[in-house]
């Protein structure tokens, strides 16, 4: 089924304006969702709001929104007041700067959208995509939608012979916790341990990420169970053993990992040979390193 755009935008940098169409890059509808039912008769349940003080059901017309500024103390806002505080939606994404792509930590990534050229925008669209690839940079800018202002990153992507642009919605700095908030002790790593870990990484190294090599086994299991229920079949519950355990001897765990052939990830489609290579077995040098560290 052909993709359908959800909006039209104008991406601008300098005096250059690029009319584009906006497409969602992910499919949230593919998640399996369940409805709440009455256990007795199987009918769907309706959500209601109950006043904790009066213990009565409150209709939506009698609801107002409030902000709790202290314990059990609120200031209320009317719908018109909240509407006036919202950011007016814009049909443009204004680029403010260009930065190296690797300087944007993926922890800031939020929702992603595909951009495609709209009428009259093919040439400047291709120019921006090619210029970003050549510079190794991405564009940062602002975009307002649904009453909110967003920071966005526009980056080039290539899939085979097709090249295009992705607009990545970013989180604000105040939305992301710093790793400095965590209590991570500074721990010494021995050279022998580091060598074995690097050999293990090299053994399972591939040229690029292949998303087709990974499937959602939980969703497949749920969908299969749902289908059995629909067909009137009973499903059997099995207990799976816990994977892994506490690592007591780090060196021994590394050596065992190198000697064990790691299976490829489950895949619903056979990956192409040029995009994914099978895990390589340890080279003679690696085997020698394992024997050498075993004597230490």
N, C-alpha and C positions, 0 to 999 in steps of 0.2 A: 504494500500500500504506500502510495506517495506521501512524503512528509508534508505537513500543513504548517504554514507559518503562523505564529501567534501575535506578531506585531511587525510594524515597519519602523525603522530607525534611520537616522542619519549619523554616521560616524564622521567626525571632523577632526582634522589636525592641520594647524595653520589655516590657510585659506582653502584647503581641499575638503570637499564634502562628498561622502560616499553614501548613497542610498542603499540600505540593506534590508533584508528580511530576517526576522528573528525566529529561531526554531529551538525547541527544547532538546537538549542533548541526551537526557536520561528518560527512562520510562518508569515512573513511580507506580503506575497502574499494574505493573507486572508482579508486585508483591501480593502475597496471599493474605487476604483479610477475612475476619470472621465477624459475624453479628452476634449480639447478645440476645438470647431467647429465654422465655419463661420455661424453666425445667419441667413444669407440670404439663403444659399444653403445647409447647413448642412455638408460641407466637413471639413476634419481635417485641422488644421492650422500647419504651419511649423515655428519653432522658428528661428529668425534671430538676428544677432548682428549688431548694427548700431553705426558708429563712431559719437560721439557727436559734434566733430569739423567740419568734412567734410560732415556730414549727408548723408553718403552712407553706404550700406550694406557691411560688411567686411567678406570675405571668411575665413575659418579656416586656410588655408595656410598662411594667412597674419596676424595671431594673435600670440602674445607672452604674456607670463605671467609677471606681474610686481608687486612689493611690494610698497605700498604707505608709505614712511617714513616721509613725511610731506604733508601739504595740496597741492594736485594736483602735487606732485613730486614723481616720481617713479624710482625704479631701476629694470631693466628687467633681466630675466633669460631665457636662452635657454632650450629646452627640455633636452638636454644632461647634462646641469649643474644641473637641478633639479633631473634627474635620478641619478647622482653621489651622491647627498645628501640623497637619500632615504636609508633606512635600508634594507640590503639584507635579503630576506626571509629565515627563518630557518625551519628545520623540527624537531625542538626540543623545549621543554619547560623545562627550567632548574629551579628546585626548589632551592630557596636561603634561606628560613626560614619557620618556622612553628609558627603560632600565634593562640591564642584562637579565635574561630569563632565569638564570640560576640563582639570582639574588632574591627571588620571591619564594619563600618557603611554602611548600604545599600545605602546611598546616593552616594557612590562610584561605585555601580554596573553599568556596561554597558552591552554589549552583552554577552549572555550565550551560551555555547556549551556543548553538551553531549560528554563524552569520553567512548569508548568501547574498550575492549582489542583486539589487532590485533593478528596475528599468533605468538604464543609463548609468549604472554603477559598475559595470564589468571591468572597464579599464582601470579606474582608480582603485578598485578592490584588488585586482591582480597586482597592481603596483605596490600597494601597502603590504600585501602578503609577501611578495618577493623581497621588498626592502627590509622587512623585519627578519626574514630568514638570513639574508646576507649580513645584516648587522648583528645577528645573534641576540636580538633584543625583543622585548614585548612592550606594548603600549599600556599606560595606566591612565585612567580617566574617571569621570563621574557619570552616573545614569540614575534618573529618578523614575520609580515605578511603584505602583500600589501604595502610595503615600509615604514611601521611604526613599532616602537617597543612598545609593550604593557606590562603592568603589569597585571598578571593573578593570580587568586585565584582558587585553586583546592580544592573542598569540597566534602564530601561524601553525598549521598542522598539514601533514602530508600523508595520504593513504594511497599507496601505489602511485599512479600518475596524476591523481587528483590532489590539488592543494587548496586550502581554504583558511578560514579564520574562526577561532573560537573566542567567545567573550566569556571570561571566567569571572563570576561575581566573587568578590573577596570579602573576608571578614575584616572588621576594623581592629586596630591594635588592641583596643580595650576589650574586645570579644575573645581574645586568645590569651590563655594563661602562659606565663613564662616558665620554661623548664627550670629556671633558677628557683622556682617555688618548691621544687622537689628536693628531697634529702638523698642525693646520690653521692655515696662515698667515693673518694679517689682511691682506686684499688690498683695494685701493681700487677702487671701482666708479664709473665716470664717469656723470654724469647722463644723457647721451645713451644710453648702454648700458642704464641702468635703465629709461628711457622706452620703448625698443624692446622690452625684455623684458616690461614690463608690457602693452604692446600685444599681444604674442604670446600672453600668458596670457589676455587678454580675448578674443582671437580664437578660442581653443579652450575658452572657459569654458562649462560646463553647470551646470544648477541643482542636480543631485544625482548621486551615484554610482549607476550602474545596473549591477549585477553581470552581468546578462544580455548586456551589450555586450561582455563579455570571455570568450573560450573558451580552453581549453588545447589549442593547436594541436599541441604535441608529443605529448600523449596520443592525440589523434585520429589523428596520423600513425602512432604505434605500433600502435594498434588496427587501423587499416586494413592495415598490413603483416602483423600476426598473422593477420587474416582471409584475406589472400591466401595466406599460407603454409598455413593450414588447408585451403584449396581447392586446394592443389597448384600454385599459381602462383609464378613467380619475381618477386622484387622488384628494382627497379633503384635503384642508389645514385646520387644526384646531389649534387654539391658546390655549396653555397650560398655566394655571395659575402659577404664580411664587410661588415656594415652600419656606416655612419658612418666616421669617421676623425678624425685630430687636427685640432682647430680652430686655424687659424693666424690668421685675421682675425676676431675676435669680432663686430665691427660688421657685417661683410659677411655672416657667418653669420646674424645676427639679421635683417638686411634680407631675405635670401633666404628665411628661414623665414616672414616676414610675407607675402611675395609668393606663396608656395607654398600651395595649398589642401591642408590636412591631411586625409587620408582618415579616416573613422570607424573605430573598432575593429571587428574581426571579431565577428560576433554570430550565435549559433545561433537566436535568436528576435528578431523585430522589436520594438524597444523602444517603449513607449507614448509618444505625443506629449507628454503632460503631464509625463513624468519625464525626458525627454532631448531637448534641442534640437540641431539640426545646428550644427556650428561656424560662427560668423559670419565673414563676410569683413571685412577691415579697413575701417573707416568712412573717409569722406573725411578726417576729422581725422587718422586714423592714417596715411593715405597722404601727407598733407602732412608729418607728422612724419618719415616715411621719407625724403622728398625733402629736408627740412630737414637731417637728420643726414647725408645723403649729401654735402652741401656743406661739412660740418665736417671 
